[in-house]
Amino acid sequence: MALKDLTTPTLVSLLDAWLDPSRQRPLVDRATRARTLLPDLEAARDALTSSHAAESKAPASLAKAQKKAAELDARHDRKARGLDKVLDGLSELTDDDELVDSLRDARLQVLGPGGLGAIKWSYTDEATNARLADDRITPTTKALLVDLRVGDRTAMKWVKEWQAIAGRLGDAEAERAEIEASASKGSTPADAVKARNKTIRVTHAFLDLIELDAPTDDARAAILGPLELALAKATRRTRAGGEADAAPAPAPGKDG
């Protein structure tokens, strides 16, 4: 079990104890190497507390917006793959060299210079790329797509459907970002991740220096005992089928 498996409240509690003059701070002050990290521990604790407080205020509407964007992205990507496969497949099927060139041009103009790789872009970039297809598609290519039937509609209508979904995806991502910004008041899920990672790095450094300071058994037990108990508890919880509160995931979407 590692520090990353501890919940954020547990990490804050441990840092509070090391920094509190009425608790373990006097013992830490006697550790000549470890005490040099007290300012870093305090900064890490404050950042962790601030980001966790903001994160806990995230409304249910944020989760709903995230889900909506993810569902639209899945549809966007599926439609883009379909268009790519259809245009590429037809260029392989036909023996008309001129049509081959036209279909390849259409494939490039519809999906853009990035080709199918565009589905790996951020939600916002995917929406913009689909919108810009109107400028990329030439009159000649548009005529080809209008004449070409794929299933129950023309290829041009499939393109328009893809664009419409991409537009809704862009709107959903903007809505998600607005809700997140309003809820976090300057702190984002990415900030929470950074705060946890910083806390873990500083704590590891602190523990290494404590060992170098070689405190007495009693002092070591007082300083590190709560941490060892927390790690043991996290281990038991995991074995019992629970899940430790690891670092929060990156902001939804492909931006992260």
Secondary structure, 3 states (H helix, E strand, C coil): CCHHHCCHHHHHHHHHHHHCCCCCHHHHHCCCCHHHHHHHHHHHHHHHHHHHHHHHCCCHHHHHHHHHHHHHHHHHHHHHHHHHHHHHHHHHHCCCHHHHHHHHHHHHHHHCCCHHHHHHCCHHHHHHHHHCHHHHCCHHHHHHHHHCEECCEEHHHHHHHHHHHHHHHHHHHHHHHHHHHHHHCCCCHHHHHHHHHHHHHHHHHHHHHHHHHCCCHHHHHHHHHHHHHHHHHHHHHHHCCCCCCCCCCCCCCCCC
